Amino acid sequence: RHSHDMAGDVSLALAPRISTWPQWLPQALLLMLLLLPWPASTVSPQISGILVAPSANGVSPSGWKKTNDGAYQELPFNKVFTFHLFGRNLSQVLKLGFSYMHRNDSDCQDTKLSQAFDVELVDDSRALAEASVTQTSTVDEVVYICAKLRGADGAQHRWMFFGSHLRVYISREVFPMYATVLFICGLFTLSGLFSGLNLGLMALDINELRIICRAGSSAEKSYAKKIIPVRKRGNFLLCSLLLGNVLVNTTLSLLMDSITGDGIYAVISATIGIVILGEIIPQALCSRHGLAIGAYTMPITILFMALTSPISFPLSFVLDKVLGEDFGQVYDRNKLKEFIAAQGLEKTEANIILGALSLQNKTISEVMRNLGEVYMLPAETVIDSFTIDQIRDTGFTRIPIYDKERSNIINILNFKDLTIVNRDTPMRADLICEYFNRQVQVVYDTDTLDNALKLFLSNRIHLAIVKHHVGEEEGNDKDPYEVTVGLVPQVNKALQGRRKFWKDVSLSGTSASQIPGQLRLAAAQNLAMQYSELFGRNAILEPVLDRMFEEKILVRHIYGDEDRNALYRRNEPADYGCFLLEGRAVLGIGVENLEFEATIFTLLGSKALSVVRDLHKQQPERLADPVELRRLPQFVPDYTAKAKQNMQYLKITQAQYAALLRISDIIRQEEAAAGREFAGPELEEKLGALFAAYFPRQLGRQGIGGRRPSRFSVNSPFAASAAASPTNEARAAAAALQTASPSSVEASASAAASAAAAAPTAPPTPSLWSTLLRHRPLPWPPLPTLPPLLMTIRH
């Protein structure tokens, strides 16, 4: 190749002179020149190309840098690589160096870098050099290859360029590799956070968050309160999250390209990472726990909203003006029905809610009870004991009263109105209705149920008469008129068979666990005034006395006058007293069994409670000892008392009365310590805790005729209350009862009862008669004038 180049130069130089020569002479001269021997030492070295390969430390070039005039290898800064040199006569190359600049005169002595690297000759056309660029003034720079050549005949060595195409591209790492990896992990985390919050926060509308604030758990309420201020700016939040997500994902692609060194691998790795770590996993988590994650990451969200506000806020402002603000999801009635039906509620609850949503679409004629199916009473019906029992068995609390014809309903009789009726003095139904003067409400069969409900709520009524307007459209050629067609609301027929429920209803219409407010007030005042020694303020506080009437364990009922429903039996010891609330009791006294009636507000067996009160006056701390309560004498009646008819009464044992005294003492002590009297919710809370300790809630009731639990048994109410009480005093009482021997004490009690039964019956003593006189009721007016007094108490 060198010979051909030299021949070409010579031929060009001699071209003007040989124009007159023979045509074969140039070819002959060229052949002679080619055949002449040329010394190798006189030929200059030439580097035609380079190739950079990984060195022994395993570091590879970053790739190829494409420019307009070609592609060049890109090398990381301060890394050692193996440079492969290709050319001719490379034995003259001694050193390899780099230069920032390239000069056309091929001299790089003044521009080269200070580093120089030895060249290892492989053969005359190939050489190797281990080199690296350690000095650079900029982040990224192009460096040119220059070589140090051996001078001819002892001349000085010189540095030479071999062309501008011999160059490499040096890139400096902005961050170390470990920092880049950590930064990429942080970007993946932010990408997942933005993607998850975009789903979690934007899926929570304002209405749902407000519902959570009112009806959620304490943690959910806290989360919702943190999110609501940011969620109100829905478009601003959306723009910030999307802008942050796009910015992070773009940065991830660039960093992955700097690591992989290839655009295809960078796209593939960034796509896989973003899909898995930035989309699937975070959205799966935020779709289930979006409320909690959104609350905990709210500072980061607010920070990015502030950082992106120059772009996101104007965008959100435009969206608010164009699309409108985000008002949250709103359901119409049909959608709300389907939503409730899909919630998996109980069938009864779902039917109630769906029925309430259908009130606008249904009329009264669809739900009313036809007139022929309504239980009614004529106006002239006499309300006596038989009629009361008949009404109770029907299961209805409001009975229409009609005059002559069933369509002529004149009034509504409420079952609780029968409290004014004396079973021995019957009254007409219309007279009872006139006394209470209840207005009859009229609705029409074409009215919708929502209007009827508003009417019921505004007028506080429970029953209305349904009428139908007959006009010309129905073929009526006369004046329009109205006819009664039914009753609303429609009552479930199954209620008619619930006699057991109504059997627990006393004459005043209350259940076994409730006493009317008027009756409770009158009974409490009577106990405090008539029996002040036992139930006065010095003994039992008024709030404690009032709370006593709420305890199921104290309020009892008797149905019928069977012999098994006896309150007391002659010569049988009893550790309780009975206070009549409703009904009457018959007392059989003496050998002749003379009968006397005890009416309401009569306390029987007060002696059983007096011994507890005496002990309380002398040594109140002894009431906490169950052993002391066992030693108290019992009341042995010399009469038999049983219910005449249905009766409601309070049954208070000695242990229960002692518990009432202890509760009053505890309240007094706490009030003295606080320096004030308790009232309102504070007093109710303390009473609730004390009654829950001393009077544990019990279901069911103990009939009078059944075997009464022994006062000395560990199953007694006092033992149960002591075991349930959190106080040390109650625990000690329960422990004492548990360690006692019930059999021996019960045997002693049985022996005492047998001895009392075997003793001859003595005639009534004056003390007995004084006891009966003391038990007589207050001089109230006769029963026919009782309703005005009850009305006074009610008001």
C-alpha positions in Angstrom: 0.0 0.0 0.0 2.9 2.3 0.8 4.6 1.6 -2.6 1.4 2.4 -4.4 1.1 5.7 -2.6 4.7 6.7 -3.4 4.3 5.7 -7.0 1.2 7.9 -7.3 3.1 10.9 -5.8 6.0 10.4 -8.2 3.7 10.1 -11.2 1.9 13.3 -10.3 5.3 15.2 -9.9 6.6 14.1 -13.3 3.4 14.5 -15.2 4.3 17.9 -16.9 7.7 16.6 -18.1 6.7 13.2 -19.6 4.0 14.4 -21.8 6.4 14.0 -24.8 7.8 10.7 -23.7 6.8 7.4 -25.1 3.6 6.0 -23.7 5.3 2.9 -22.2 8.0 4.9 -20.3 5.7 6.0 -17.3 4.6 2.5 -16.8 8.2 1.3 -16.9 9.4 3.9 -14.4 6.5 3.1 -12.1 7.4 -0.6 -12.2 11.0 0.2 -11.4 10.0 2.3 -8.4 7.8 -0.4 -7.1 10.6 -3.0 -7.4 13.2 -0.8 -5.6 13.8 -1.9 -1.9 12.6 0.7 0.6 14.2 0.7 4.1 11.8 0.1 6.9 13.4 2.7 9.1 12.6 5.5 6.8 8.8 4.8 6.8 6.7 6.9 9.3 4.4 5.0 11.7 0.6 5.3 11.0 -2.3 4.6 13.4 -5.4 3.9 11.4 -7.9 3.0 14.1 -8.5 2.2 17.7 -10.9 -0.1 19.7 -11.5 0.2 23.4 -12.1 -3.1 25.3 -12.7 -3.9 29.0 -9.6 -4.1 31.1 -8.7 -6.7 33.6 -10.9 -5.0 36.3 -14.0 -5.8 34.2 -15.2 -2.3 33.5 -16.8 -2.0 30.1 -17.3 1.1 28.0 -20.6 2.9 28.4 -21.5 2.6 24.8 -21.2 4.6 21.6 -21.7 8.3 21.2 -23.3 9.2 17.9 -22.4 12.5 16.3 -22.9 14.0 12.8 -19.5 12.9 11.6 -19.6 9.4 13.1 -19.9 7.3 16.2 -17.3 7.1 19.0 -17.0 5.0 22.0 -18.0 6.5 25.4 -15.8 5.8 28.4 -16.5 6.6 32.0 -14.2 9.0 33.7 -11.2 7.7 35.7 -11.6 4.1 34.6 -8.8 2.0 33.1 -9.5 0.4 29.7 -7.4 -1.6 27.1 -6.9 0.5 23.9 -6.2 -1.7 20.8 -4.2 0.3 18.2 -4.3 -0.7 14.5 -1.9 0.6 11.8 1.5 0.1 10.3 5.1 0.4 11.6 3.7 0.6 15.2 7.1 -0.4 16.6 8.0 3.3 16.5 5.1 4.2 18.9 6.4 4.5 22.5 3.7 6.1 24.5 -0.1 6.8 24.3 -1.7 10.0 25.5 -4.8 12.2 25.2 -5.5 15.7 24.2 -8.5 18.0 24.4 -7.7 19.7 21.1 -6.7 18.6 17.7 -4.3 20.5 15.5 -3.8 20.2 11.7 0.0 20.3 12.0 -0.1 16.9 13.7 1.9 18.2 16.7 0.3 17.6 20.1 3.3 18.4 22.3 1.7 21.5 23.8 -1.9 20.3 24.0 -1.7 16.8 25.4 -2.6 15.8 29.0 0.1 15.1 31.4 -0.6 11.4 31.6 1.3 9.0 29.3 0.8 5.2 29.0 3.1 2.6 27.8 2.4 0.8 24.5 2.9 -2.9 24.2 3.7 -4.1 20.7 1.9 -7.2 19.5 3.1 -7.1 15.9 4.1 -4.4 13.5 0.4 -3.6 12.8 -1.2 -4.0 16.2 -0.4 -2.7 19.7 -2.0 -2.5 23.2 -2.1 0.1 25.9 -3.7 0.2 29.4 -4.9 3.8 29.7 -7.5 6.0 31.5 -8.5 9.7 31.5 -8.1 11.1 35.0 -7.9 14.8 34.2 -10.8 16.7 32.7 -12.2 20.2 33.1 -15.8 19.6 32.3 -18.4 16.9 33.1 -18.4 15.5 29.5 -15.5 16.0 27.1 -14.1 14.7 23.8 -10.4 13.7 23.9 -8.2 12.9 20.9 -5.6 10.1 20.7 -2.0 11.1 20.3 1.2 9.0 20.4 4.8 9.6 21.3 7.1 8.4 18.4 10.8 7.3 18.4 13.0 9.9 16.7 15.1 8.8 13.6 18.9 8.6 14.0 18.9 9.8 17.7 16.6 12.7 17.1 14.3 13.8 20.0 11.0 12.0 20.5 7.9 13.9 19.5 4.1 13.6 20.2 1.9 13.4 17.1 -1.7 13.4 16.1 -2.9 10.7 13.6 -6.2 12.2 12.6 -9.3 13.7 14.2 -11.2 10.5 13.8 -9.1 8.9 16.6 -11.1 10.1 19.6 -13.2 8.9 22.4 -16.0 10.5 24.5 -15.3 10.8 28.3 -18.3 11.0 30.6 -18.1 11.8 34.3 -20.7 10.2 36.7 -22.8 12.8 38.5 -23.4 10.5 41.4 -21.7 7.3 42.5 -23.4 4.1 41.5 -24.8 3.3 45.0 -26.2 6.8 45.2 -27.8 6.4 41.8 -29.4 3.1 42.8 -30.7 4.6 46.0 -32.1 7.5 44.1 -33.9 5.1 41.7 -35.4 3.2 44.6 -36.7 6.5 46.0 -38.2 7.5 42.7 -39.9 4.1 42.5 -41.4 4.8 45.9 -42.6 8.2 44.9 -44.0 6.8 41.7 -46.0 4.2 43.6 -47.1 6.8 46.1 -48.4 9.2 43.5 -50.2 6.4 41.6 -51.7 4.9 44.8 -52.8 8.3 46.1 -54.3 9.1 42.8 -56.6 6.1 43.2 -57.0 6.2 47.0 -57.7 9.9 47.5 -59.6 10.7 44.4 -61.9 7.7 45.0 -62.9 9.3 48.4 -65.4 12.0 47.7 -66.3 14.8 50.1 -69.6 13.3 51.1 -68.1 10.0 52.0 -65.4 11.6 54.1 -68.0 13.7 55.9 -70.0 10.5 56.7 -66.9 8.9 58.0 -66.3 11.9 60.3 -69.7 11.4 61.8 -70.2 7.7 61.8 -66.7 6.1 61.5 -64.4 4.7 64.2 -62.1 7.0 66.1 -59.2 6.2 63.8 -61.2 6.7 60.7 -62.5 10.0 62.0 -58.9 11.2 62.5 -57.9 10.1 59.0 -60.9 11.8 57.4 -60.3 15.1 59.2 -56.7 15.2 57.8 -57.8 14.4 54.3 -60.9 16.7 53.9 -59.0 20.0 53.6 -56.8 18.7 50.8 -59.6 16.7 49.1 -61.8 19.8 48.8 -59.3 21.1 46.2 -59.9 18.0 44.0 -58.6 19.3 40.7 -55.5 20.9 42.3 -54.8 17.6 44.0 -55.3 15.6 40.8 -53.0 17.9 38.8 -50.3 17.7 41.4 -50.4 13.9 41.7 -50.4 13.4 37.9 -47.6 16.0 37.3 -45.5 14.4 40.1 -46.1 10.9 38.7 -45.1 11.9 35.2 -42.0 13.7 36.4 -40.8 10.8 38.5 -41.4 8.2 35.7 -39.5 10.3 33.2 -36.5 10.7 35.5 -36.6 7.0 36.2 -36.2 6.2 32.4 -33.2 8.6 32.1 -31.4 7.1 35.2 -32.1 3.6 34.0 -30.5 4.5 30.6 -27.4 5.8 32.4 -27.1 2.5 34.2 -27.9 0.0 31.4 -26.1 2.1 28.7 -28.7 1.0 26.1 -32.0 2.7 25.4 -33.9 -0.5 24.7 -32.8 -2.1 28.0 -33.5 1.2 29.8 -37.1 1.3 28.4 -37.7 -2.4 29.2 -36.4 -2.2 32.8 -38.1 1.1 33.5 -41.4 -0.2 32.2 -41.3 -3.3 34.2 -40.3 -1.5 37.4 -43.0 1.2 37.0 -45.8 -1.2 36.2 -45.0 -3.5 39.2 -43.6 -1.2 41.8 -45.3 2.0 40.7 -48.7 0.9 39.6 -49.9 -2.6 40.5 -48.7 -2.9 44.1 -49.5 0.6 45.3 -52.9 0.7 43.7 -53.8 -2.7 45.2 -52.8 -1.4 48.7 -54.5 2.0 48.3 -57.7 0.5 47.0 -58.1 -1.3 50.4 -56.3 1.1 52.8 -56.5 4.4 50.9 -57.9 6.3 53.9 -55.1 5.4 56.3 -52.3 5.7 53.7 -53.6 9.1 52.5 -53.7 10.4 56.0 -50.2 9.3 56.9 -48.7 10.6 53.6 -50.5 13.9 53.7 -47.4 16.0 54.5 -45.7 14.6 51.4 -48.8 15.3 49.3 -48.9 18.9 50.6 -45.2 19.3 49.8 -45.6 18.2 46.2 -48.7 20.3 45.8 -46.6 23.3 46.8 -43.7 22.4 44.6 -45.8 21.8 41.5 -48.2 24.7 42.2 -46.7 27.0 39.5 -48.0 24.5 36.9 -50.7 22.5 38.7 -52.6 25.4 40.3 -53.3 27.2 37.0 -54.4 23.9 35.4 -56.7 23.2 38.3 -58.2 26.7 38.1 -59.0 26.1 34.4 -60.6 22.7 35.2 -62.7 24.3 38.0 -64.0 26.9 35.6 -64.6 24.5 32.7 -65.7 21.3 34.4 -66.9 22.8 37.7 -66.0 21.9 41.2 -66.1 18.3 42.6 -69.3 18.0 44.7 -69.0 14.2 45.4 -71.1 11.3 44.5 -74.9 11.8 44.9 -77.4 8.9 44.5 -81.0 9.3 43.5 -83.6 7.0 45.1 -83.4 4.2 42.6 -79.6 4.1 42.7 -79.7 4.3 46.5 -82.1 1.3 46.6 -79.7 -0.8 44.5 -76.8 0.3 46.6 -78.5 -0.7 49.9 -79.7 -4.0 48.4 -76.1 -4.9 47.5 -74.8 -4.2 51.1 -75.7 -7.6 52.4 -77.9 -6.3 55.3 -80.4 -8.5 57.1 -83.5 -9.0 55.2 -85.7 -7.3 57.8 -83.4 -4.2 57.9 -83.1 -4.0 54.2 -86.9 -4.2 53.8 -87.3 -1.4 56.3 -84.8 0.9 54.6 -86.1 0.1 51.1 -89.6 0.6 52.2 -88.7 4.1 53.6 -87.1 5.0 50.2 -90.3 3.9 48.4 -92.6 6.2 50.4 -92.9 8.7 47.6 -94.0 6.0 45.1 -96.7 4.4 47.2 -100.1 5.6 48.3 -102.0 4.9 51.5 -104.4 2.6 49.6 -101.6 0.2 49.0 -100.7 -0.3 52.7 -103.9 0.5 54.6 -105.9 -2.1 56.5 -109.4 -2.5 55.1 -112.2 -1.6 57.4 -113.6 -5.1 57.6 -110.2 -6.3 59.0 -110.0 -3.7 61.8 -110.7 -4.6 65.4 -113.3 -2.1 66.7 -115.6 -1.6 69.6 -119.0 0.0 69.6 -119.4 3.2 71.5 -121.7 1.7 74.1 -119.3 -1.1 75.0 -118.9 -1.5 78.8 -115.2 -1.7 79.8 -115.0 -4.2 82.6 -112.4 -6.9 83.5 -113.7 -9.2 80.8 -113.4 -6.5 78.1 -109.9 -5.5 79.3 -108.7 -9.1 79.1 -110.3 -9.4 75.6 -108.5 -6.2 74.4 -105.2 -7.5 75.9 -105.6 -10.8 74.0 -106.0 -9.0 70.6 -102.6 -7.5 70.9 -103.7 -4.0 69.9 -102.9 -0.8 71.8 -105.3 1.6 69.9 -108.9 0.5 69.2 -111.2 2.6 67.0 -114.6 3.3 68.6 -117.6 3.6 66.2 -121.1 4.8 66.6 -123.8 2.5 65.1 -121.9 1.8 61.8 -118.3 0.6 61.5 -117.6 3.4 58.9 -118.6 6.0 61.5 -115.5 6.1 63.7 -115.8 8.7 66.4 -112.7 8.2 68.5 -109.6 6.1 69.3 -109.3 4.3 72.6 -105.7 3.9 73.8 -105.0 0.8 76.0 -103.2 2.9 78.6 -106.4 5.0 79.0 -107.8 2.0 80.8 -105.8 2.8 83.9 -108.7 5.0 85.1 -111.0 2.0 85.0 -111.8 0.2 88.2 -112.5 -3.4 87.5 -115.3 -3.3 90.0 -116.9 -0.2 88.5 -117.2 -0.6 84.7 -117.3 2.4 82.3 -118.6 3.0 78.8 -115.9 3.2 76.0 -117.2 6.5 74.6 -117.1 8.1 78.1 -113.4 7.1 78.5 -112.7 8.5 75.1 -114.5 11.8 75.9 -112.5 12.1 79.1 -109.1 11.9 77.3 -110.5 13.7 74.2 -108.1 12.2 71.6 -108.5 13.7 68.2 -109.1 11.4 65.2 -106.8 12.1 62.3 -108.1 11.7 58.8 -106.1 10.9 55.7 -107.1 10.0 52.1 -106.3 6.9 50.2 -104.6 8.8 47.4 -102.1 10.5 49.7 -98.5 9.4 49.3 -96.8 7.6 52.3 -94.2 10.3 52.7 -96.9 13.0 53.2 -98.6 10.7 55.7 -95.4 10.1 57.6 -94.8 13.9 57.9 -98.4 14.3 59.2 -97.9 11.6 61.8 -94.6 13.1 63.0 -95.8 16.6 63.1 -99.0 15.7 65.0 -97.4 13.0 67.1 -100.1 10.4 66.2 -99.9 6.7 65.5 -103.1 5.9 63.9 -105.3 7.6 61.3 -108.7 6.9 59.5 -108.5 6.5 55.8 -111.3 8.0 53.7 -112.0 7.8 50.0 -113.4 10.8 48.0 -116.2 9.7 45.7 -116.7 12.2 42.9 -118.0 12.5 39.4 -115.2 10.5 37.9 -116.5 7.4 39.6 -120.0 7.7 38.2 -121.4 9.8 41.0 -124.1 12.0 39.7 -124.8 13.6 43.1 -122.7 15.8 45.3 -119.2 14.5 46.1 -118.9 12.7 49.4 -116.4 10.8 51.5 -116.5 7.3 52.9 -114.3 5.6 55.4 -112.4 2.7 53.8 -109.7 1.6 56.3 -107.1 2.3 58.8 -103.4 3.2 58.6 -100.8 2.0 59.5 -101.4 -1.6 58.8 -100.7 -3.7 61.8 -99.1 -7.1 61.5 -101.6 -9.8 62.1 -99.0 -11.9 63.9 -99.3 -9.4 66.8 -102.7 -10.7 67.6 -101.3 -14.0 68.7 -98.7 -12.6 71.1 -100.6 -13.1 74.3 -97.4 -13.8 76.2 -96.2 -10.2 75.5 -99.5 -8.8 76.7 -99.4 -11.0 79.8 -96.4 -9.0 80.9 -98.5 -5.8 80.7 -100.1 -4.5 83.9 -103.3 -2.5 84.0 -101.4 0.7 83.1 -99.9 -0.9 80.0 -96.3 -1.2 81.3 -94.0 -4.1 81.0 -92.4 -6.0 83.8 -89.2 -3.9 83.7 -90.9 -0.5 83.5 -93.1 1.5 85.8 -94.9 4.6 84.4 -93.4 7.9 85.4 -96.5 9.1 87.2 -96.8 5.9 89.2 -93.1 5.9 90.1 -93.2 9.5 91.3 -96.3 8.9 93.5 -94.8 5.6 94.9 -91.4 7.3 95.7 -93.1 10.2 97.5 -95.3 7.8 99.4 -92.4 5.7 100.5 -90.4 8.7 101.6 -93.3 10.3 103.5 -95.4 7.4 104.9 -92.4 5.2 105.7 -89.8 7.8 106.3 -88.0 5.7 108.9 -87.1 3.1 106.2 -87.1 5.1 103.0 -86.7 8.8 104.1 -83.8 11.0 103.0 -81.9 10.1 106.1 -81.9 6.5 105.1 -82.1 6.3 101.3 -81.4 9.3 99.0 -84.2 10.3 96.6 -82.2 9.5 93.4 -81.4 6.0 94.8 -85.1 5.5 95.7 -86.1 6.6 92.2 -83.5 4.4 90.6 -84.8 1.4 92.6 -87.9 1.2 90.5 -85.9 0.5 87.4 -84.4 -2.8 88.6 -86.0 -5.9 87.2 -84.9 -7.9 90.2 -87.1 -5.7 92.5 -90.2 -5.2 90.4 -92.5 -8.2 90.4 -95.8 -9.2 88.9 -98.5 -11.6 89.9 -101.2 -12.8 87.4 -104.3 -14.2 88.9 -105.3 -15.0 92.5 -104.2 -18.6 92.6 -103.0 -19.9 96.0 -99.5 -20.3 94.7 -99.3 -16.5 94.2 -99.1 -15.8 97.9 -96.9 -13.0 99.2 -96.7 -14.3 102.7 -97.8 -17.5 104.4 -98.6 -17.7 108.1 -95.7 -18.7 110.4 -93.3 -19.0 107.5 -90.2 -16.8 108.0 -89.5 -14.2 105.3 -86.6 -11.9 104.8 -88.3 -9.4 102.5 -90.8 -6.7 102.4 -93.5 -6.0 99.7 -94.7 -2.6 98.5 -97.8 -2.7 96.4 -97.8 -0.6 93.2 -100.9 -1.8 91.4 -103.7 -4.2 92.3 -104.9 -5.4 95.7 -103.8 -8.1 98.2 -106.0 -10.0 100.6 -104.8 -10.6 104.1 -106.1 -13.6 106.0 -105.7 -13.0 109.8 -106.2 -15.2 112.8 -107.8 -18.5 113.3 -111.0 -17.3 111.8 -109.0 -16.1 108.7 -110.6 -12.7 108.7 -110.0 -11.1 105.3 -108.7 -7.5 104.9 -107.7 -5.8 101.7 -104.4 -4.0 101.2 -104.4 -1.5 98.4 -101.8 0.3 96.4 -98.9 1.9 98.3 -99.1 -0.5 101.2 -95.8 -1.8 102.6 -96.1 -5.4 104.0 -93.3 -7.0 106.0 -91.7 -3.8 107.1 -90.3 -5.6 110.2 -87.9 -7.5 108.0 -86.4 -4.3 106.8 -86.5 -2.5 110.1 -83.8 -4.7 111.6 -81.5 -3.8 108.8 -82.2 -0.1 109.4 -81.4 -0.5 113.1 -78.1 -2.2 112.3 -77.3 0.6 109.9 -77.9 3.3 112.5 -75.7 1.6 115.1 -72.9 0.2 113.0 -73.3 0.9 109.2 -70.0 -0.8 108.3 -71.4 -4.1 109.4 -73.9 -4.0 106.5 -70.9 -4.9 104.2 -70.4 -8.2 106.1 -72.7 -10.9 104.7 -72.2 -12.9 107.9 -73.9 -10.1 109.9 -76.8 -10.1 107.5 -77.3 -13.8 108.0 -77.6 -13.3 111.7 -80.4 -10.8 111.4 -83.8 -12.0 112.5 -86.4 -12.7 109.9 -90.0 -11.5 109.8 -92.5 -14.3 110.8 -96.0 -13.2 109.7 -99.1 -14.3 111.5 -101.2 -13.8 108.4 -101.4 -15.0 104.8 -101.2 -12.4 102.1 -102.0 -13.2 98.4 -103.0 -11.3 95.3 -106.6 -10.7 94.7 -106.1 -10.1 91.0 -103.3 -9.1 88.7 -100.8 -7.1 90.8 -97.5 -5.3 90.5 -95.3 -4.8 93.5 -91.7 -4.2 94.8 -90.1 -7.1 96.6 -87.1 -6.0 98.6 -85.0 -8.5 100.6 -82.9 -7.6 103.6 -79.7 -7.9 101.5 -81.2 -5.7 98.8 -82.3 -3.1 101.3 -78.8 -3.2 102.8 -77.4 -2.6 99.3 -79.7 0.4 98.9 -78.4 1.8 102.2 -74.8 1.2 101.2 -75.3 3.0 97.8 -76.8 6.0 99.6 -73.8 6.1 102.0 -71.3 5.9 99.2 -73.0 8.8 97.4 -73.0 10.8 100.6 -69.3 10.1 101.2 -68.3 11.1 97.6 -70.4 14.3 97.8 -68.8 15.2 101.1 -65.4 14.6 99.6 -66.2 16.7 96.6 -67.8 19.4 98.6 -71.0 19.5 96.4 -74.0 17.5 95.5 -74.0 15.4 92.4 -76.6 16.0 89.7 -77.3 15.3 86.0 -75.2 12.9 84.0 -72.5 12.7 86.7 -75.1 11.4 89.2 -76.6 9.0 86.7 -73.2 7.6 85.9 -72.3 6.9 89.5 -75.7 5.4 90.3 -75.5 3.2 87.2 -72.1 1.9 88.3 -73.2 1.2 91.9 -76.5 -0.4 90.9 -74.7 -2.6 88.3 -72.4 -3.7 91.1 -75.0 -4.4 93.8 -77.9 -5.4 91.5 -76.6 -7.4 88.5 -79.1 -7.5 85.6 -81.1 -10.7 85.8 -83.5 -12.1 83.1 -86.7 -13.7 84.0 -88.6 -13.4 87.3 -89.1 -15.5 90.3 -92.7 -16.4 90.9 -94.1 -16.1 94.4 -95.4 -19.5 94.4 -92.1 -21.1 93.5 -89.4 -22.0 96.0 -87.6 -18.9 97.1 -83.8 -19.1 97.1 -82.5 -19.2 100.6 -81.1 -16.0 102.0 -78.1 -18.0 103.2 -77.3 -19.5 99.8 -74.4 -18.4 97.7 -76.9 -17.9 94.9 -78.7 -15.1 96.7 -78.9 -11.8 95.0 -76.5 -10.2 97.5 -73.9 -12.8 96.8 -74.3 -12.4 93.1 -74.1 -8.6 93.4 -71.0 -8.9 95.6 -69.3 -11.2 93.2 -70.0 -8.8 90.3 -69.0 -5.7 92.3 -65.5 -4.3 91.5 -65.1 -3.0 95.1 -63.0 -4.8 97.6 -65.9 -4.7 100.0 -68.1 -6.6 97.6 -65.4 -9.1 96.9 -64.9 -9.7 100.6 -68.7 -10.2 100.9 -68.8 -12.7 98.1 -65.8 -14.6 99.5 -67.4 -14.8 102.8 -70.6 -16.2 101.3 -68.7 -18.7 99.2 -66.8 -20.0 102.2 -70.0 -20.4 104.3 -71.7 -23.7 104.7 -75.2 -23.2 103.2 -76.5 -26.6 104.2 -76.0 -26.2 107.9 -77.6 -22.7 107.9 -80.5 -23.9 105.8 -81.0 -26.8 108.1 -81.2 -24.4 111.1 -83.6 -22.2 109.2 -85.8 -25.2 108.3 -85.7 -26.4 112.0 -86.8 -22.9 113.1 -89.6 -22.8 110.5 -90.8 -26.3 111.6 -90.8 -25.2 115.3 -92.7 -22.1 114.4 -95.3 -24.1 112.5 -95.7 -26.6 115.3 -96.3 -23.9 117.9 -100.0 -23.2 118.8 -101.5 -20.3 116.9 -102.0 -17.3 119.2 -104.9 -14.8 118.8 -104.0 -11.6 117.1 -102.3 -9.2 119.4 -102.8 -5.4 119.5 -99.4 -5.0 117.9 -100.8 -6.9 114.9 -103.7 -4.6 114.6 -101.5 -1.5 114.9 -99.4 -3.0 112.2 -102.4 -3.4 109.9 -103.5 0.2 110.7 -100.0 1.4 109.9 -100.2 -0.5 106.6 -103.4 1.1 105.5 -103.1 3.3 102.4 -103.3 7.1 102.3 -106.8 8.6 102.6 -107.1 9.0 98.8 -110.4 9.9 97.1 -112.7 7.0 96.1 -112.0 5.3 92.8 -114.7 7.1 90.7 -112.8 10.3 91.3 -109.4 8.8 90.8 -108.9 10.0 87.1 -108.5 13.7 88.0 -105.9 12.8 90.6 -104.0 10.7 88.1 -104.2 13.5 85.5 -102.8 15.9 88.1 -99.9 13.6 88.8 -99.3 13.2 85.1 -99.1 16.9 84.5 
